Amino acid sequence: MFFKVLGWVGNIILSIGVIPQVVKTWRTHDVSSFSWSFLLMWAFGVLFTFIYIAHGDITTRRYQWPLWLNYLVNILATFYLVYAKFVFGVGV
């Protein structure tokens, strides 16, 4: 039970951790500090890792919900940051 709680708490922290950056980017439209290489590697890294976890969980029918929460939130947030860099980063 301890490790299950530890997993949930850790993944909730990781999920929440990206929210301040998304909110700041949403409000300011400042994307000048984001490098394309970082954003694209992070976006595809979380996407591919989520696919790997989902495939394994579906195959074994043993679902790791904390990981699903973390990766789904990070996929949405990271792809928003990629979108923002594309839209607001014109000329930067």
Biopython code that builds the backbone (N, CA, C, O; Angstrom):
import numpy as np
from Bio.PDB.StructureBuilder import StructureBuilder

atoms = [
    (1, "MET", "N", (0.815, -1.193, 0.000)),
    (1, "MET", "CA", (0.000, 0.000, 0.000)),
    (1, "MET", "C", (0.864, 1.265, 0.000)),
    (1, "MET", "O", (0.539, 2.249, -0.665)),
    (2, "PHE", "N", (1.969, 1.227, 0.754)),
    (2, "PHE", "CA", (2.863, 2.384, 0.810)),
    (2, "PHE", "C", (3.360, 2.763, -0.579)),
    (2, "PHE", "O", (3.366, 3.944, -0.925)),
    (3, "PHE", "N", (3.776, 1.792, -1.377)),
    (3, "PHE", "CA", (4.331, 2.074, -2.701)),
    (3, "PHE", "C", (3.260, 2.556, -3.670)),
    (3, "PHE", "O", (3.542, 3.351, -4.567)),
    (4, "LYS", "N", (2.043, 2.081, -3.493)),
    (4, "LYS", "CA", (0.940, 2.559, -4.323)),
    (4, "LYS", "C", (0.685, 4.047, -4.048)),
    (4, "LYS", "O", (0.532, 4.838, -4.979)),
    (5, "VAL", "N", (0.643, 4.416, -2.773)),
    (5, "VAL", "CA", (0.458, 5.817, -2.397)),
    (5, "VAL", "C", (1.637, 6.652, -2.892)),
    (5, "VAL", "O", (1.452, 7.757, -3.401)),
    (6, "LEU", "N", (2.837, 6.122, -2.743)),
    (6, "LEU", "CA", (4.031, 6.815, -3.216)),
    (6, "LEU", "C", (3.952, 7.073, -4.722)),
    (6, "LEU", "O", (4.292, 8.159, -5.190)),
    (7, "GLY", "N", (3.505, 6.077, -5.467)),
    (7, "GLY", "CA", (3.351, 6.230, -6.910)),
    (7, "GLY", "C", (2.326, 7.291, -7.271)),
    (7, "GLY", "O", (2.566, 8.116, -8.153)),
    (8, "TRP", "N", (1.193, 7.274, -6.597)),
    (8, "TRP", "CA", (0.160, 8.278, -6.848)),
    (8, "TRP", "C", (0.661, 9.681, -6.525)),
    (8, "TRP", "O", (0.497, 10.599, -7.328)),
    (9, "VAL", "N", (1.264, 9.848, -5.367)),
    (9, "VAL", "CA", (1.748, 11.174, -4.952)),
    (9, "VAL", "C", (2.816, 11.679, -5.928)),
    (9, "VAL", "O", (2.775, 12.832, -6.357)),
    (10, "GLY", "N", (3.755, 10.827, -6.271)),
    (10, "GLY", "CA", (4.808, 11.224, -7.209)),
    (10, "GLY", "C", (4.260, 11.620, -8.566)),
    (10, "GLY", "O", (4.686, 12.627, -9.131)),
    (11, "ASN", "N", (3.337, 10.861, -9.093)),
    (11, "ASN", "CA", (2.791, 11.171, -10.406)),
    (11, "ASN", "C", (1.859, 12.378, -10.383)),
    (11, "ASN", "O", (1.761, 13.099, -11.376)),
    (12, "ILE", "N", (1.178, 12.606, -9.270)),
    (12, "ILE", "CA", (0.370, 13.824, -9.148)),
    (12, "ILE", "C", (1.277, 15.043, -9.121)),
    (12, "ILE", "O", (0.983, 16.052, -9.762)),
    (13, "ILE", "N", (2.380, 14.958, -8.380)),
    (13, "ILE", "CA", (3.339, 16.067, -8.343)),
    (13, "ILE", "C", (3.885, 16.339, -9.742)),
    (13, "ILE", "O", (3.971, 17.492, -10.164)),
    (14, "LEU", "N", (4.254, 15.279, -10.459)),
    (14, "LEU", "CA", (4.772, 15.467, -11.817)),
    (14, "LEU", "C", (3.711, 16.048, -12.748)),
    (14, "LEU", "O", (4.028, 16.856, -13.620)),
    (15, "SER", "N", (2.474, 15.649, -12.571)),
    (15, "SER", "CA", (1.388, 16.174, -13.405)),
    (15, "SER", "C", (1.139, 17.644, -13.127)),
    (15, "SER", "O", (0.951, 18.435, -14.052)),
    (16, "ILE", "N", (1.138, 18.010, -11.858)),
    (16, "ILE", "CA", (0.879, 19.397, -11.473)),
    (16, "ILE", "C", (2.065, 20.290, -11.835)),
    (16, "ILE", "O", (1.887, 21.477, -12.107)),
    (17, "GLY", "N", (3.253, 19.732, -11.838)),
    (17, "GLY", "CA", (4.467, 20.513, -12.075)),
    (17, "GLY", "C", (4.489, 21.271, -13.391)),
    (17, "GLY", "O", (5.123, 22.323, -13.476)),
    (18, "VAL", "N", (3.834, 20.784, -14.391)),
    (18, "VAL", "CA", (3.845, 21.439, -15.695)),
    (18, "VAL", "C", (2.798, 22.554, -15.789)),
    (18, "VAL", "O", (2.891, 23.415, -16.664)),
    (19, "ILE", "N", (1.816, 22.545, -14.905)),
    (19, "ILE", "CA", (0.711, 23.489, -14.975)),
    (19, "ILE", "C", (1.157, 24.957, -14.849)),
    (19, "ILE", "O", (0.692, 25.783, -15.634)),
    (20, "PRO", "N", (2.035, 25.320, -13.901)),
    (20, "PRO", "CA", (2.451, 26.726, -13.825)),
    (20, "PRO", "C", (3.075, 27.242, -15.129)),
    (20, "PRO", "O", (2.856, 28.393, -15.508)),
    (21, "GLN", "N", (3.845, 26.400, -15.810)),
    (21, "GLN", "CA", (4.453, 26.836, -17.064)),
    (21, "GLN", "C", (3.393, 27.045, -18.140)),
    (21, "GLN", "O", (3.471, 28.003, -18.910)),
    (22, "VAL", "N", (2.415, 26.167, -18.197)),
    (22, "VAL", "CA", (1.336, 26.308, -19.175)),
    (22, "VAL", "C", (0.542, 27.583, -18.897)),
    (22, "VAL", "O", (0.238, 28.338, -19.821)),
    (23, "VAL", "N", (0.209, 27.823, -17.638)),
    (23, "VAL", "CA", (-0.552, 29.022, -17.279)),
    (23, "VAL", "C", (0.240, 30.277, -17.613)),
    (23, "VAL", "O", (-0.312, 31.229, -18.166)),
    (24, "LYS", "N", (1.520, 30.289, -17.285)),
    (24, "LYS", "CA", (2.358, 31.455, -17.588)),
    (24, "LYS", "C", (2.434, 31.697, -19.090)),
    (24, "LYS", "O", (2.344, 32.837, -19.546)),
    (25, "THR", "N", (2.597, 30.630, -19.852)),
    (25, "THR", "CA", (2.667, 30.757, -21.307)),
    (25, "THR", "C", (1.322, 31.230, -21.864)),
    (25, "THR", "O", (1.284, 32.063, -22.770)),
    (26, "TRP", "N", (0.237, 30.708, -21.333)),
    (26, "TRP", "CA", (-1.107, 31.105, -21.773)),
    (26, "TRP", "C", (-1.325, 32.608, -21.554)),
    (26, "TRP", "O", (-1.863, 33.301, -22.417)),
    (27, "ARG", "N", (-0.898, 33.092, -20.390)),
    (27, "ARG", "CA", (-1.123, 34.502, -20.039)),
    (27, "ARG", "C", (-0.189, 35.451, -20.773)),
    (27, "ARG", "O", (-0.626, 36.495, -21.257)),
    (28, "THR", "N", (1.077, 35.108, -20.861)),
    (28, "THR", "CA", (2.075, 36.042, -21.407)),
    (28, "THR", "C", (2.373, 35.838, -22.881)),
    (28, "THR", "O", (2.851, 36.757, -23.546)),
    (29, "HIS", "N", (2.104, 34.673, -23.393)),
    (29, "HIS", "CA", (2.461, 34.287, -24.760)),
    (29, "HIS", "C", (3.968, 34.359, -24.987)),
    (29, "HIS", "O", (4.426, 34.432, -26.128)),
    (30, "ASP", "N", (4.732, 34.338, -23.906)),
    (30, "ASP", "CA", (6.188, 34.387, -24.012)),
    (30, "ASP", "C", (6.742, 32.971, -24.123)),
    (30, "ASP", "O", (6.693, 32.193, -23.170)),
    (31, "VAL", "N", (7.258, 32.659, -25.279)),
    (31, "VAL", "CA", (7.823, 31.334, -25.534)),
    (31, "VAL", "C", (9.292, 31.431, -25.929)),
    (31, "VAL", "O", (9.886, 30.464, -26.407)),
    (32, "SER", "N", (9.863, 32.602, -25.723)),
    (32, "SER", "CA", (11.232, 32.836, -26.182)),
    (32, "SER", "C", (12.261, 31.930, -25.503)),
    (32, "SER", "O", (13.307, 31.641, -26.085)),
    (33, "SER", "N", (11.980, 31.488, -24.301)),
    (33, "SER", "CA", (12.961, 30.651, -23.597)),
    (33, "SER", "C", (12.840, 29.169, -23.929)),
    (33, "SER", "O", (13.666, 28.375, -23.481)),
    (34, "PHE", "N", (11.840, 28.782, -24.696)),
    (34, "PHE", "CA", (11.668, 27.377, -25.060)),
    (34, "PHE", "C", (12.442, 27.071, -26.335)),
    (34, "PHE", "O", (12.257, 27.734, -27.356)),
    (35, "SER", "N", (13.296, 26.082, -26.273)),
    (35, "SER", "CA", (13.987, 25.678, -27.506)),
    (35, "SER", "C", (13.141, 24.605, -28.196)),
    (35, "SER", "O", (12.499, 23.783, -27.543)),
    (36, "TRP", "N", (13.157, 24.633, -29.519)),
    (36, "TRP", "CA", (12.405, 23.646, -30.285)),
    (36, "TRP", "C", (12.883, 22.233, -29.983)),
    (36, "TRP", "O", (12.077, 21.310, -29.871)),
    (37, "SER", "N", (14.187, 22.067, -29.851)),
    (37, "SER", "CA", (14.696, 20.709, -29.599)),
    (37, "SER", "C", (14.176, 20.172, -28.272)),
    (37, "SER", "O", (13.780, 19.009, -28.195)),
    (38, "PHE", "N", (14.169, 20.989, -27.233)),
    (38, "PHE", "CA", (13.636, 20.543, -25.945)),
    (38, "PHE", "C", (12.152, 20.189, -26.065)),
    (38, "PHE", "O", (11.734, 19.104, -25.663)),
    (39, "LEU", "N", (11.367, 21.106, -26.615)),
    (39, "LEU", "CA", (9.924, 20.883, -26.692)),
    (39, "LEU", "C", (9.577, 19.637, -27.489)),
    (39, "LEU", "O", (8.740, 18.842, -27.060)),
    (40, "LEU", "N", (10.204, 19.457, -28.635)),
    (40, "LEU", "CA", (9.868, 18.311, -29.473)),
    (40, "LEU", "C", (10.350, 16.999, -28.859)),
    (40, "LEU", "O", (9.642, 15.993, -28.920)),
    (41, "MET", "N", (11.542, 16.997, -28.272)),
    (41, "MET", "CA", (12.008, 15.772, -27.623)),
    (41, "MET", "C", (11.127, 15.433, -26.423)),
    (41, "MET", "O", (10.801, 14.265, -26.211)),
    (42, "TRP", "N", (10.741, 16.430, -25.641)),
    (42, "TRP", "CA", (9.884, 16.185, -24.483)),
    (42, "TRP", "C", (8.512, 15.685, -24.941)),
    (42, "TRP", "O", (7.994, 14.711, -24.396)),
    (43, "ALA", "N", (7.925, 16.346, -25.937)),
    (43, "ALA", "CA", (6.592, 15.974, -26.414)),
    (43, "ALA", "C", (6.560, 14.535, -26.926)),
    (43, "ALA", "O", (5.707, 13.743, -26.525)),
    (44, "PHE", "N", (7.483, 14.212, -27.803)),
    (44, "PHE", "CA", (7.482, 12.859, -28.352)),
    (44, "PHE", "C", (7.948, 11.822, -27.330)),
    (44, "PHE", "O", (7.520, 10.669, -27.380)),
    (45, "GLY", "N", (8.818, 12.220, -26.410)),
    (45, "GLY", "CA", (9.239, 11.317, -25.341)),
    (45, "GLY", "C", (8.074, 10.914, -24.455)),
    (45, "GLY", "O", (7.902, 9.730, -24.164)),
    (46, "VAL", "N", (7.261, 11.889, -24.016)),
    (46, "VAL", "CA", (6.121, 11.535, -23.162)),
    (46, "VAL", "C", (5.062, 10.775, -23.950)),
    (46, "VAL", "O", (4.418, 9.872, -23.415)),
    (47, "LEU", "N", (4.877, 11.133, -25.216)),
    (47, "LEU", "CA", (3.895, 10.419, -26.044)),
    (47, "LEU", "C", (4.299, 8.964, -26.247)),
    (47, "LEU", "O", (3.487, 8.062, -26.041)),
    (48, "PHE", "N", (5.532, 8.728, -26.646)),
    (48, "PHE", "CA", (5.990, 7.363, -26.902)),
    (48, "PHE", "C", (6.019, 6.530, -25.615)),
    (48, "PHE", "O", (5.690, 5.344, -25.630)),
    (49, "THR", "N", (6.416, 7.162, -24.497)),
    (49, "THR", "CA", (6.428, 6.438, -23.229)),
    (49, "THR", "C", (5.006, 6.074, -22.810)),
    (49, "THR", "O", (4.774, 4.979, -22.298)),
    (50, "PHE", "N", (4.062, 6.976, -23.023)),
    (50, "PHE", "CA", (2.668, 6.665, -22.694)),
    (50, "PHE", "C", (2.166, 5.498, -23.540)),
    (50, "PHE", "O", (1.498, 4.602, -23.024)),
    (51, "ILE", "N", (2.477, 5.502, -24.817)),
    (51, "ILE", "CA", (2.056, 4.392, -25.691)),
    (51, "ILE", "C", (2.652, 3.079, -25.187)),
    (51, "ILE", "O", (1.967, 2.056, -25.158)),
    (52, "TYR", "N", (3.905, 3.105, -24.796)),
    (52, "TYR", "CA", (4.574, 1.911, -24.261)),
    (52, "TYR", "C", (3.873, 1.424, -22.989)),
    (52, "TYR", "O", (3.595, 0.232, -22.852)),
    (53, "ILE", "N", (3.588, 2.338, -22.062)),
    (53, "ILE", "CA", (2.922, 1.973, -20.813)),
    (53, "ILE", "C", (1.512, 1.459, -21.090)),
    (53, "ILE", "O", (1.099, 0.445, -20.528)),
    (54, "ALA", "N", (0.773, 2.156, -21.956)),
    (54, "ALA", "CA", (-0.593, 1.742, -22.270)),
    (54, "ALA", "C", (-0.608, 0.355, -22.903)),
    (54, "ALA", "O", (-1.440, -0.478, -22.545)),
    (55, "HIS", "N", (0.297, 0.103, -23.833)),
    (55, "HIS", "CA", (0.357, -1.204, -24.479)),
    (55, "HIS", "C", (0.635, -2.302, -23.450)),
    (55, "HIS", "O", (-0.031, -3.337, -23.439)),
    (56, "GLY", "N", (1.613, -2.067, -22.597)),
    (56, "GLY", "CA", (1.943, -3.055, -21.567)),
    (56, "GLY", "C", (0.787, -3.294, -20.608)),
    (56, "GLY", "O", (0.494, -4.434, -20.249)),
    (57, "ASP", "N", (0.134, -2.214, -20.197)),
    (57, "ASP", "CA", (-0.993, -2.349, -19.268)),
    (57, "ASP", "C", (-2.162, -3.081, -19.909)),
    (57, "ASP", "O", (-2.780, -3.940, -19.279)),
    (58, "ILE", "N", (-2.465, -2.748, -21.144)),
    (58, "ILE", "CA", (-3.579, -3.399, -21.838)),
    (58, "ILE", "C", (-3.271, -4.872, -22.076)),
    (58, "ILE", "O", (-4.145, -5.728, -21.936)),
    (59, "THR", "N", (-2.029, -5.161, -22.433)),
    (59, "THR", "CA", (-1.622, -6.541, -22.678)),
    (59, "THR", "C", (-1.716, -7.394, -21.407)),
    (59, "THR", "O", (-2.198, -8.526, -21.446)),
    (60, "THR", "N", (-1.256, -6.846, -20.295)),
    (60, "THR", "CA", (-1.243, -7.610, -19.035)),
    (60, "THR", "C", (-2.525, -7.433, -18.225)),
    (60, "THR", "O", (-2.748, -8.138, -17.241)),
    (61, "ARG", "N", (-3.349, -6.506, -18.637)),
    (61, "ARG", "CA", (-4.586, -6.148, -17.904)),
    (61, "ARG", "C", (-4.289, -5.722, -16.469)),
    (61, "ARG", "O", (-5.079, -5.950, -15.553)),
    (62, "ARG", "N", (-3.150, -5.108, -16.309)),
    (62, "ARG", "CA", (-2.735, -4.577, -15.001)),
    (62, "ARG", "C", (-2.414, -3.099, -15.211)),
    (62, "ARG", "O", (-1.339, -2.743, -15.694)),
    (63, "TYR", "N", (-3.357, -2.260, -14.843)),
    (63, "TYR", "CA", (-3.274, -0.841, -15.176)),
    (63, "TYR", "C", (-2.568, -0.042, -14.087)),
    (63, "TYR", "O", (-2.842, -0.188, -12.896)),
    (64, "GLN", "N", (-1.660, 0.797, -14.536)),
    (64, "GLN", "CA", (-0.898, 1.675, -13.647)),
    (64, "GLN", "C", (-1.478, 3.084, -13.778)),
    (64, "GLN", "O", (-0.907, 3.937, -14.457)),
    (65, "TRP", "N", (-2.606, 3.317, -13.130)),
    (65, "TRP", "CA", (-3.340, 4.574, -13.290)),
    (65, "TRP", "C", (-2.537, 5.814, -12.946)),
    (65, "TRP", "O", (-2.710, 6.835, -13.612)),
    (66, "PRO", "N", (-1.659, 5.786, -11.936)),
    (66, "PRO", "CA", (-0.856, 6.992, -11.677)),
    (66, "PRO", "C", (-0.005, 7.393, -12.891)),
    (66, "PRO", "O", (0.134, 8.579, -13.190)),
    (67, "LEU", "N", (0.558, 6.407, -13.581)),
    (67, "LEU", "CA", (1.359, 6.710, -14.769)),
    (67, "LEU", "C", (0.485, 7.261, -15.891)),
    (67, "LEU", "O", (0.891, 8.175, -16.608)),
    (68, "TRP", "N", (-0.708, 6.706, -16.041)),
    (68, "TRP", "CA", (-1.629, 7.203, -17.072)),
    (68, "TRP", "C", (-1.953, 8.675, -16.811)),
    (68, "TRP", "O", (-1.926, 9.492, -17.731)),
    (69, "LEU", "N", (-2.257, 9.010, -15.558)),
    (69, "LEU", "CA", (-2.555, 10.398, -15.198)),
    (69, "LEU", "C", (-1.381, 11.303, -15.546)),
    (69, "LEU", "O", (-1.549, 12.321, -16.218)),
    (70, "ASN", "N", (-0.202, 10.930, -15.090)),
    (70, "ASN", "CA", (0.986, 11.732, -15.330)),
    (70, "ASN", "C", (1.224, 11.944, -16.821)),
    (70, "ASN", "O", (1.405, 13.079, -17.263)),
    (71, "TYR", "N", (1.226, 10.887, -17.583)),
    (71, "TYR", "CA", (1.568, 11.018, -18.995)),
    (71, "TYR", "C", (0.475, 11.704, -19.799)),
    (71, "TYR", "O", (0.790, 12.452, -20.726)),
    (72, "LEU", "N", (-0.783, 11.484, -19.487)),
    (72, "LEU", "CA", (-1.845, 12.178, -20.216)),
    (72, "LEU", "C", (-1.800, 13.681, -19.965)),
    (72, "LEU", "O", (-1.931, 14.470, -20.901)),
    (73, "VAL", "N", (-1.616, 14.081, -18.713)),
    (73, "VAL", "CA", (-1.502, 15.510, -18.399)),
    (73, "VAL", "C", (-0.278, 16.101, -19.087)),
    (73, "VAL", "O", (-0.353, 17.188, -19.661)),
    (74, "ASN", "N", (0.852, 15.391, -19.034)),
    (74, "ASN", "CA", (2.066, 15.900, -19.656)),
    (74, "ASN", "C", (1.966, 15.959, -21.173)),
    (74, "ASN", "O", (2.516, 16.868, -21.795)),
    (75, "ILE", "N", (1.277, 15.009, -21.769)),
    (75, "ILE", "CA", (1.083, 15.053, -23.230)),
    (75, "ILE", "C", (0.285, 16.293, -23.605)),
    (75, "ILE", "O", (0.681, 17.039, -24.501)),
    (76, "LEU", "N", (-0.825, 16.514, -22.933)),
    (76, "LEU", "CA", (-1.651, 17.683, -23.240)),
    (76, "LEU", "C", (-0.882, 18.984, -23.014)),
    (76, "LEU", "O", (-0.899, 19.876, -23.863)),
    (77, "ALA", "N", (-0.215, 19.087, -21.879)),
    (77, "ALA", "CA", (0.514, 20.309, -21.554)),
    (77, "ALA", "C", (1.671, 20.547, -22.511)),
    (77, "ALA", "O", (1.867, 21.668, -22.980)),
    (78, "THR", "N", (2.420, 19.530, -22.797)),
    (78, "THR", "CA", (3.595, 19.687, -23.658)),
    (78, "THR", "C", (3.194, 20.018, -25.085)),
    (78, "THR", "O", (3.819, 20.858, -25.732)),
    (79, "PHE", "N", (2.151, 19.357, -25.578)),
    (79, "PHE", "CA", (1.728, 19.687, -26.930)),
    (79, "PHE", "C", (1.116, 21.077, -27.007)),
    (79, "PHE", "O", (1.179, 21.712, -28.059)),
    (80, "TYR", "N", (0.516, 21.578, -25.900)),
    (80, "TYR", "CA", (0.091, 22.976, -25.877)),
    (80, "TYR", "C", (1.311, 23.890, -25.985)),
    (80, "TYR", "O", (1.287, 24.868, -26.732)),
    (81, "LEU", "N", (2.374, 23.580, -25.246)),
    (81, "LEU", "CA", (3.580, 24.412, -25.298)),
    (81, "LEU", "C", (4.204, 24.392, -26.696)),
    (81, "LEU", "O", (4.716, 25.412, -27.156)),
    (82, "VAL", "N", (4.166, 23.251, -27.370)),
    (82, "VAL", "CA", (4.650, 23.180, -28.757)),
    (82, "VAL", "C", (3.785, 24.067, -29.648)),
    (82, "VAL", "O", (4.300, 24.826, -30.469)),
    (83, "TYR", "N", (2.468, 23.966, -29.478)),
    (83, "TYR", "CA", (1.533, 24.805, -30.235)),
    (83, "TYR", "C", (1.810, 26.293, -29.970)),
    (83, "TYR", "O", (1.868, 27.095, -30.902)),
    (84, "ALA", "N", (1.982, 26.651, -28.688)),
    (84, "ALA", "CA", (2.244, 28.040, -28.329)),
    (84, "ALA", "C", (3.550, 28.530, -28.942)),
    (84, "ALA", "O", (3.623, 29.660, -29.424)),
    (85, "LYS", "N", (4.566, 27.699, -28.927)),
    (85, "LYS", "CA", (5.858, 28.085, -29.533)),
    (85, "LYS", "C", (5.670, 28.341, -31.017)),
    (85, "LYS", "O", (6.248, 29.278, -31.567)),
    (86, "PHE", "N", (4.865, 27.515, -31.664)),
    (86, "PHE", "CA", (4.613, 27.686, -33.095)),
    (86, "PHE", "C", (3.824, 28.967, -33.361)),
    (86, "PHE", "O", (4.169, 29.718, -34.273)),
    (87, "VAL", "N", (2.784, 29.227, -32.590)),
    (87, "VAL", "CA", (1.909, 30.371, -32.819)),
    (87, "VAL", "C", (2.516, 31.675, -32.341)),
    (87, "VAL", "O", (2.516, 32.662, -33.076)),
    (88, "PHE", "N", (3.040, 31.696, -31.109)),
    (88, "PHE", "CA", (3.524, 32.929, -30.500)),
    (88, "PHE", "C", (5.007, 33.166, -30.744)),
    (88, "PHE", "O", (5.508, 34.257, -30.474)),
    (89, "GLY", "N", (5.702, 32.184, -31.239)),
    (89, "GLY", "CA", (7.139, 32.303, -31.421)),
    (89, "GLY", "C", (7.548, 32.793, -32.801)),
    (89, "GLY", "O", (8.727, 32.743, -33.152)),
    (90, "VAL", "N", (6.595, 33.263, -33.581)),
    (90, "VAL", "CA", (6.883, 33.739, -34.933)),
    (90, "VAL", "C", (7.860, 34.908, -34.839)),
    (90, "VAL", "O", (7.615, 35.893, -34.143)),
    (91, "GLY", "N", (8.956, 34.772, -35.547)),
    (91, "GLY", "CA", (9.966, 35.812, -35.566)),
    (91, "GLY", "C", (10.923, 35.754, -34.389)),
    (91, "GLY", "O", (11.781, 36.625, -34.244)),
    (92, "VAL", "N", (10.784, 34.729, -33.542)),
    (92, "VAL", "CA", (11.680, 34.640, -32.374)),
    (92, "VAL", "C", (12.760, 33.632, -32.653)),
    (92, "VAL", "O", (13.621, 33.400, -31.806)),
]
sb = StructureBuilder()
sb.init_structure("model")
sb.init_model(0)
sb.init_chain("A")
sb.init_seg("    ")
for serial, (resi, resn, name, xyz) in enumerate(atoms, 1):
    if name == "N":
        sb.init_residue(resn, " ", resi, " ")
    sb.init_atom(name, np.array(xyz, "f"), 0.0, 1.0, " ", f" {name:<3s}", serial, name[0])
structure = sb.get_structure()
